[in-house]
Amino acid sequence: MPGLIEELPKIVAEGKKEVERILERLQSPNKITLQTHELVLPSKDQSGLFRGQVPELRDRQWWNRLIYGDNLLVMQALLTGDPETGLPSMRGKIDLIYIDPPFDSKADYRTQIALPGSSIEQKPTVIEQFAYSDTWKEGTVSYLKMMYPRLALMRELLKDTGSLIVHIDWHVAHYVKVLLDEIMGKNNFINEIIWCYGGGGAPRNYYPRKHDNLLWYAKGDKWTFNKQYRPYSEGTLQRGLTAVKGDKYKLSEEGAGLDDWWADKQVQKILSPTAYENLKFPTQKPEGLLNRIILGHSNEGDIVADFFSGSGTTAAVAEKLGRRWIISDIGKPAIMISRKRLIDQDAKPFLYQSIGDYQKESFASGKLFKRVGDLSQVILHLYGAIPFTPEQNPSRNLGYLKHSRTLVLVDSPSKLTGLNTIRKAQELRASFMGGWEKVVVLGWNFVFDIGSIMQNLNDDKLEVLVIPPDLLDKLKTKSSYQKLVRSGEIRFSSLQYLSVKDPVVDQVSDDTLRITIELENYILLSPDALPLDDANKEKLQDVIDSDPLSLIEYWSIDPDYDGEVFRSKWQDYRGNRANDDDACRVATRTVLDVPQKEGKRTICVRAVDVFGFESVWMKEVE
């Protein structure tokens, strides 16, 4: 078996080819795009409805952005530009990129979810492996293969005067530096900064590992560097410099210039579980560290990006320092924490986006299935349905359940399952091969109001189920498919639903309405569809049965939804003590004063549960 040094040329060669394919695709019609879920207008309390002019989504040169998705796809979308919002390509426009990627440390991070009276532990999904499990089946080779194209796309996004800072540790720092020398240019390596910290135990047979490495590269021969200072030590302040160097030496008013090792109080690691800054995120970095990095390598108004954003520290600090920002992460818990964090600090309005067609991209990049019909046949088998013959069903997306009159339709990963698909399924139930008693629709991606659609149809002979979102990541080879079939582990779950009581609308003045909105119930996906062990499934089921609204992590309201852009003008979330003192619950009722308008208005409510699943409820009111 070849050693890692021998593998490096191959890793670089394969990485270059992948980057070439990506850059070529940017010129083709089949581009990766972003889907905007929310324009978030932070409002921490019930009276904080956005009072200014409601900003338009399009024709803006800039929006700060929080993006959910694989950063390789995110960066491709940023390089392309954003047709939905009208934002231009970010190629060559970012001033500073800081990343804190997994360290190949073989740590296996689980998500702890607090529930009333208990907590449960969630394993990361296959999609979230990059974010929460830096265990790599093929070892460091696969880790470096993951990193190369991402680092190369970061270079494409940087300004000619931009900087890239990679936060890494002893596990792979030396190998990652080799990749960076290749991508950024060896002569563009400026500094290795050592971040020192305390805490933890003392091993018996080696020195404690108490530092991380910050590898700083510039893109070109000019870069931003704002010299920073740390306070003098007490000893230095007491003796000064004159006693050592003579009368002409005096202490600087700014303090001592920073060296390339940081161990002072301003950048100390978050160690206390009760620290005000601690968000209970396993890889969270202190704001003091990011404050130093952003101040040192960018100026006010510059664009700062982080594509392994974790708890959102980069965006939080960039916001406070007057920088523009883009952050992304593939983990839903990271996105939820970041959104709450930014709202809590009264950030400027920002976009919450995701990869528009994640399943489509996964399907397109896979090698096992060349046609959608081939994939549909597999889904039918995994569901337990018998496919119709190609003569009976040329699209190969229909099957039936044995010993029943139940028709099964598999939707394409390239589509959003919505009303048109549902209507088609109802028609097939009535007419296909003489008709059926029931139809089941298996979907990958759904229109945002699918819950409302199903509730309005109220068809008890129609069922819509969710195909596991990480299934395509599991179906990489024929052997993996066969293993899944044998295991019977695939669970198709029901849609989650949010129900809201009929809003109460009162006239409080000639130009103002008061709208009372109260959550009624929340129905979660089946616990069997979640990455939980049996004990945690049982805990979750108890909460589902007794207190379903406690599963809501975040909810927001657009009291005047236009059918295109959801403007989140009011939000509540777990831990927001402005509305509620219960850390495990959201406020379930709010009152909003909104301007009077002619005709009907559509109230739209979005909710995100503790697992990151979204639900939407809408209602027209006079």
N, C-alpha and C positions, 0 to 999 in steps of 0.2 A: 504494500500500500504506500503510495507516494506521501512524503511529508508535506507540511503546510507550505514551506518555502518553495517546494517544487510546484505546488498548486497555484501559487500567486500569479504567475504569467497567464495561466489558463483563466483564472478569475477575472483578471484585467481584460483579456481578449474577449471573453464572453460578455463582460459588462459593457465594453465598447460597442459590440454588435447590438446589444439590447438598446443602448442609448440611441444608436443610429436608427433603429426601427421606430423608436418613440418619436424622434425628431422628424422622421419622414411622415409619420402618421399625422403630425400636426399640420402638414400641408394638404392632407386628404380631406374629403367631405365628411368622413367618419371620425369626427372629433369627440373627445371627452368633454362633457360640460358639467356645470354645477347646477343643482336645484336649490332654490331659495325656500326655506321653510318658514322663516320668521324674519321680519324687520323688528328687532328688539328695541323698544323705547323704554329704558329702565325706569321703573317706578316702584320704590321700595314699600310704600304704604298705601292704604286704601284711598287716600285723598290725592294720590300722586298721578292721576291721569295726565298724560302728556298734554301740556297746555299750549304749546307753541303751534306753529304751522306744521301740519303733518307732512313730513318729507316724502317726496316722490322717490320711487325705487330707481327709475331710469334717469338717464341724462345727468348722472353725477359722475365726477371724475374719481371719486373715492368713497368707499365704505370700509370701515374696519370689519374683519371677517373671522368668524369662528366656524370651522369646517370639519364635518365628520366624514371620515373615510380613509382609505389606504393612501398614504402620502405620495406614493408613486403616481397614482391617478390624480390626486389633488394638484400636484405640481404640473402635470400635463394640462389640466384644465386651466391653471393660472397662466401657463405659457400661451394657451390658445386665446384667452379672453373669454368674456362672459356675455353671451348674447341675451340672456334673460334680464340682466341688470344694465347692459350697455357698458360695463366696465371693460377697459382695454386689456390687452395682453400685459403681463407683468414681466416679460422678458427684459432683462437688463435694468430693472427699476427698483430692486430691493437694496437697501443700504446695509443692512445687517441681518444675517441669519445666525441664530444660535440654536443648536439642537442638543438634546440630552437623550440620545437613543438608548435602547437596551445595551447592556454591557457584556452579553455572552457570559454571564456569571453563574448560569444554571439555577438562578432563583426562579421560583414559580409563584407568581403573585396571584392571590385570590382576592375577590372583592367581598368585603364584609358589609352586609346590608342590615341596618338597624330596623327592627320592627317593634311595635308596642309590646313590651314585656319579654322580648327575645331578640335574637339576631340570627341571620342565616349566612352561609358562606357559598358564594357562587364561583364556579370555575369559569375561566375565560372561554369564550367560544373560539372556534377555529379562526374566525375572522379577526378576533382580538388578540391572537397569539403574539403578534409583534409588540403590542402594547403591554401585556400583562404576563407574558411568559417568555423570558429570554433564555429558554432552553431550546436548543436547536438540534433536531434529529441527526443532521449530518455534521454536527460540530461547528467549529469555527469557520470552516470553508463555506457552509451555507449562510452563516452570519455575514461574512464578507461579500458573498454574492448578493445578499439583500442590500448591503450598504452601497456598493459601487454605483449602480444607476441612480440612486437617490442623491448621492453626493454630486454626481455629474449634472443632474437637473438643477440642483441648488446653484451651481456655478452659472448655469444659463440664466437663472433668475436674478443674480447679483448685478448691481451696477459695476461699471469699470472701476469705481473707487470703493466698492463694497468689501465687506469682510465676512468671513465664515468662521464661526467658533464652534468646535465640536467638543462637547463635554463627555469624557470617557474615563475609564479607569484602567488599572493595571492588567486586566484580563486580556484586552485586545488593543491597547493604546498604540503599541509598536506596529501592529499590522494595519490598523486604520491609518496611521501616519504614512505608511507606504502607499496606500491607496490615494490619500490626499496629495502626496508628492506627485503622483502620476496625474491626477485630475486637475489640481490647482497650480501645479508647477513647484518644484522643489525650492526654487529661489523666491517663491511667494510665501514661504513659511516665515512668519514674523516672530512668534513666541510660543513657547510651551509654558503655560501658567499652572502652577501647582496650588490647588485649593486644599488647605489643611483643615481638619476638623477633629473634634474629640468624640467621646461617647463610646459605648460598646465595651466588651470585655477585653481581657489581655490574654492572648494565646500563650501556651507554655513553651512551645518550641520554635517560634518565629516572632519577629517584630510585628506589632499591631499595624494593620493597613489602614492608615488614617489620612489618605489624600486621594483626590481625583485629579485628572489631567485635562486642561483646557488647551486644545490645539487651535491656534489662531493663524489663519491664512488670509492674505489679501488677494483680490482677483487680479489687480494690476500693480503698477509701480507707484501709485498714490492711494492713500487710504485715510480714513478719519481716525484720529487719535487725540483724545482730549485727556491731557495729563491729570491724574487724580492723586489725592493725598490721603494719608491716614493720620490720625492723631499721634503726636509723640508719646512715647512711653513716659511713665512717671519719673523714671530714672533720668531720662534725657531732659525732661523739663526741669528737674532739680539741679542738675549739673551744667546744663546748657552745652554749647559747643566751644565756648571760649576757653574753658579749662583744658581742652584737649588740643584745639587747633589754633588758638590765638585770638586776639581781640577782633580781628576783621571778620570772623565767622559768627553769624547770628542765626538763631532759629527762625525758620520761615513762618510767616503768619498762617500759611495754608496747612502746614503740617509736614510730615515726612513723605517724600515721593514714594509711590508704590514700587515694589520690586516684583519679580515674576513668581513670587510665592505669597499666598494670601492666607493669613492665619489670625487676623485681628477680629475684634468683636463685631465689626460691622458686617461680616460675611459668615458668621457662625451658623453651623448646621442646626436645623430644627430638631431638638432632642426631647424637649418636654412634651408629653402627650397633652398637656393642658395649655400649651403656648397659644396665644391669641391667633397666631398665623397658621397653626397646624390644622389642616383640612383632612387628616386621616388618609392621605394618599401615599402609597408606599414609596414612591420615588420623588416626593415633593422637594423642591429646592427652595432655599430661603430668598425672600425678596431682596435682602441686602446684597446677595451675590449677583442677582440679575440687575439690580440698581447700578452696581459698579460696571458690569459689562455693557449695559445699554448707554450709560453716561459716557463711558470711555470710547465707544466705537460708533456712536451716532449723534446726530444733532436734533434739536427740536424740529418737529415736522417730518423727520425722516421715516422711512418704512422699515419696520422690524418684523421678522418672521421667525416662526418656530414650528417645525413640522413633526415633532414628537412632543407635543405641548403638555401632556400630562395634566396637572392640576391648574394650568393656565397662568403660572407665575409670570411668564414672559409678557403676556398681554396685560396682566394687571399692572405690572411695573411700567410698561411702555405707555399705558393710558395715563398713569400718574405723572410721567415725565414729558407728556405732550408729544409723544411719537405716535405715528400711525402703525397699525399692526395687522398681521394675518397669522392665525394659529390653526393647526389641525391636529387631529388625533384619530386613531382607529378604534379607540375604546369608548363605548357609550358612557361608562361612569366618568371618564375624564371630561367628556363634553358637558355632562350635566353639572359637574363641579365647577367647570370654567364658566359656564353661563350664569350660574348662581353667584359666583364670586364677582363677576363683572357687574351684574345688576346690583349687588350689595354695595359696591363702591361707587354707584351712580355714574357708570361709564357713559360715554356718548353713545347714541344709537349705533347698533352694529347688526350685521347680517349673520344669521345662522343658516349655513348651507350644508349640502352633502353632495357626493357624487351622484349625478342624475340617474344613472342606470348601473348601479354596482353589479347586479346579477348579470346584466347584459355584458359588462366588461369581463366578468369572471367566465362567462360562457365563451366569449370571443377569444379569450386568452388560453382556454383549455384545449387539450389535445385529444381527449377521449371522444368528444362528440363534435361532429362536423355539421350536423343539421339539427334544427330544433326538434324535428320529429323523433330523432334518435334519443334525445334527452327525454322527451315526453314519454316514450316507451319505458324508459328506466323508472321515471316517476310513478307511472301506473303500476309497475311491478312492486316498487317499494311501498305503495299504498295498499297493495293487495288486490288490485283490479286486474281483470283480464282484458288485454288490448283487443280492439277490433282489427280485422285484417286490413292491409293497405287498400284492398278493393272496396271494402265497406267504408273505410275512413282514410282517404288519401293523405290527409294532414297528419295522421297517426297520433292524434292527441286525445282520442276518446277510448274509453274502456267501460267495463261494467263490473259490478260486484256479483260474484257467483251466488246463486240461490236467492237473488233479490231482484227487484225491478228498479235498481239504482244505476243511473248513468253517471260516469265520472269524466270531467273535462279538465285537462291540464293546460293552463295558460302559458304563454311564452315568457322566458326571462327578459325578453326585449320589449315587453309591454307592461303598462300599468293596468292592473285588473280594476275595472270600474264598471259603470252602468252599462256600457255597450256590451261588455263581455257577459255580464249578468243577464241582460236581455237575450243574448244569443243562447246562453245555457237554458233559459226558460223555454225558448222556441224549440231547441233540440229535445228537451224533455217531452214536449208535446208531439213532435213529429218524427224524430229520428227512429227509423226502423219500427214504426208502429206505436211509438210513445212509451214513456216510463213514468213510474210513480214519483221518483225523486231524482234530483240532479245534485251532484257535488262538484264544486269548482275548486281546483287546487291552484293557488296563485303564488307568485314570487314577490312582486311589488304591487302596491295598491295605491289608488288615488287617495288623497288625504282624507276625503269625506266618505270612505267606503262604509264606515260604521253607520253614518246617517242614512246612506243609500239602503243598507240592509234593513235598518229599523223602519224606514218608510215603506219598503216593499212588503214587509211583514208576511213573507212567504215561508210557511213551515215545511214545504217540500223542496226548499232550496237551502243548501249549506255551502258556505265558503270557508275553506281551510287554508292555513298558511304553510307553505313548503318551508322547512327549516332554512333560515337564511344562510347558514354556513355549509349547506349540503354540497354545493359545487366545489367548495374547498376540500371536501372529503372525497369527492369523485374525481380523483386525479388519474387513476389507473384502473384497468380492468380488475385487478386483484382487489383494490379498495372497494369497488362496486360489489363484487361478489361477497366480500366480507360483510358489507352492510346488509345485503340481502339475507345472508345467513343469520346475522345477529338479531335482525328484527328491531333494531334500536331506533330507527327513524320514527319520529312522532310528528304527525301533522296536527297542528293546533288550531283551535277556533280563533277568530278575530277578537281582539280586545274591544270593549265598548265603554264609552262614557255616557252616562245619562245625567241630564240637568233638568231641574224643575223649570216650569214655564216662567220666563222672566216677568217680573212685576215692573210696569212702567208707570211712573207718576210725573205729572207736570208740576215743576217747582217754580217756574217763572215763564214769561213769554218766550224766552229763547233757550230754556234749559229743561232737559228731562232727567229724571232720576231712575236709574235702572238697577233693580236688585237681582243678582244672579246667585244661585245656590246649587252646588253639586248635589246629585241625588244618589248615584251608585256608580261603581266601576267594576267591570267584569274583565278579569285578567285572562291572558292565555293560559291554557292548561299547564299546571306545574310539570307534567311529563315532558313538555317541550323545552323546558329550561335546563341548563347544565347544573343540576342539583343532585345530591345523593338522596337516598330515601328518607333519612332523618330530616333533612332540610325541606324536602317536599312536604313532609307531614306538618312541619311548623308553618310553612306557607299556606297550606290548605286550611289550617285553623284560622289564619288571618283572613283569608278569602271568605270563609264562612261567617266570621264574626264582625269584621271591621274592614270591609273592602276599600273604603276611601282612604284608609291609612297607607295604602299602596301608592298613592299619588305622591310623586316627588316634586312636581312642578306643574303649575297650570297658569295659563295666560288668557287674556281676553282681547279681542278686537270688537268693540261695540258697533263698528260700522264697516264690516267686511265687504270689500268690493268684488269678491269672487276671483281675484288674481293675487294680490299681495296681502298676506296676513300680517297686520301691524300690531304687534304685541304692546298694547298701551297700558296694561296692568298685569302684574305678575305676583304670584305668591309661590313660595317654595319652602321645603323643610329647612328649618334653621333660621328662617326670617322672623326674627322676634319683633319686628315692627308690627306684624299682624297677629302673631300667635306665639305663645311661650312654649308650646309643645314641640320639641326637636324632632319628633317622629311623625308629625302631622302637619298638614297645611290647613289654613283657614278655608272652610268650605262654603263661605258666604261672603259676598262683598256688595257694596253699593257704589255705583258710578254716576257722576253727574256729567252728562254729555250735551253738546249743542243740539238744539232742535233742528230738524231738516224736513223737507217736503217728501211725502210718500213713505214707503216702507224702508226699514233698515234691517240688515242682516247681522245678527249677533253671532259671533263665532268664538268658540272656546276650544283651546288645545290643552291636552294634558299629557304628561310624560310620567310613566310609572317608575318604580325604583329599579327596574331592569332596563329602562331606556326605551320601552315601547310607547309609541305615540297614538293618541286617539283624538278625534275631532267631533264636536257637536255644533250644529248650526240651527238657527231659528229666525224666521222673519217676524218682525213685530211692527205694529203701526207707530 
